[in-house]
Amino acid sequence: METPSVRARAHPSLALAKYWGKAREGTNIPATPSVAVTLRAMTTNTTVRVQPCADAGGEDDSVEIGGVVQDTRRFRPLFDEVRRYARTRSYPGVPCFSVLSENDFPTAAGLASSAAGFAALAAACLAAVSDGPEPTTISRIARIGSGSACRSVYGGFTRWDAGAESAFQIRDEDWWPDFRIVILPVTAGAKPVSSREGMNRTRDTSPYYRAWTEDAPLLARETQQAIETRDLERLGTAARLSYLRMFATMFAAEPPLVYWLPQTVEIIRELEQMRDRGIPVWETMDAGPQVKVLTDRDHARLVVETFGEILSLPAIISEPGPGTSVERL
Ligand code: PMV
């Protein structure tokens, strides 16, 4: 017995107030609240075919990303959770999954491919074993693959609370038509330390970790209010504090986590001077050297022109985008 395939589309989730630190190991329950925007300009397309497992243990799942066969261990907890869900929905037998996934942007270069990837994977697998799964269920199960993926399930502006199993939407993708995010990839290389390892090291060794988790809720609230009032300067100011405080905890870890490259600092300095000249540009960063600039429709091209020369890959201009969508083939 073979059922038809399901295709899901998802976009990365860029945190404006950062998630950094797990309250519980293993299941990606966050120690800090995060507030994010879903990015329309970058897309993951994932096709899932489901068939009965040859053995009840679900050993015959397979995953290919951009034509490269993956070790399925990273995906197993998510597949197992979908199998548990399938049982509660009276799905006949034990489903196994064959997955083909493609990103239209570089994978694992700190461009949040895991958020879009796991959101699309959860949406496709759940739709393959049930009719119309709730977004909360998709978000909860996407989180098991990668924390930030639980926010990618929703479009526009999202929030994921400390201790929460799933994210929710604050405002949809049409809320702030003038808002733009410019992604500046300073390297095409993969990040040296995964966010999972980086978070654990920070929690276990950084003397500033506790202060970071205590302060994060205040910055998340400030970030959310800036979104709700469409106040770019207030948003940019809060987002800068959030990423810089996150990095301050990482710099103090042992051994220290330093994701930045010379071009990263060059961009940060130049943006400072642009703000001094009254240009609305504020940066944010994640667990890698890439810089993402928060600006408006009128200044996005200027950012690309200013930094085009020092980038390793072309800059990407994005507006807020939709959440995951699913299509039965
Ligand atoms: O959930 P992960 O493993 O993609 O970690 C995300 C960590 C940051 O990108 C640094 C912050 C965030 O909230 O997305």
Boltz pocket constraint, residues with backbone or C-beta under 6 A from the ligand:
constraints:
  - pocket:
      binder: B
      contacts: [[A, 13], [A, 14], [A, 15], [A, 17], [A, 18], [A, 19], [A, 20], [A, 34], [A, 114], [A, 115], [A, 146], [A, 147], [A, 148], [A, 149], [A, 195], [A, 196], [A, 285], [A, 286], [A, 287]]
      max_distance: 6.0
